[in-house]
């Protein structure tokens, strides 16, 4: 077992390798989330709100229905309506009713939302570089491939 995990969890015994993988992932995600959330807090948005903006920027100038945004989220959020409400109050997205079904709205990112993502982008790139500074590009690709193997059949 890795010494860093033992030290982090204050363990003296070795773990089953599969449990070790799980715990290493959880520790890594916790540390990555801390930096990411701190960055998002400095821009007065949450990680989930950033995720919605990122999704909508990807289809700009078009938009997505709420259910489509929900299926594209990195972390599935049950409160997608409230997330969009908060973004709309900040002027980062706008909702338009469709002519076919007035009950359905399409959410689109605004210029203000795009500008916010552009401000965040260099800082997020710096965060990515910092969090992977001890890995080579090849190791990043290898780790990414291994992580995809963990969840590919769970989608």
Protein Blocks (a to p, Z undefined) as FASTA:
>chain_A
ZZklmmmnopabdcdfklmmmmmmmmmmmmmmmmmmmmmmmnopafklmmmmmmmmmmoc
bdcdfklmmmmpfbacfklmmmmmmmmmnopaccdddfklmmbccddddfklmmmmmmmm
mmmmmmmmmmmmmpcfklmmmmmmmmmmmmmmmZZ
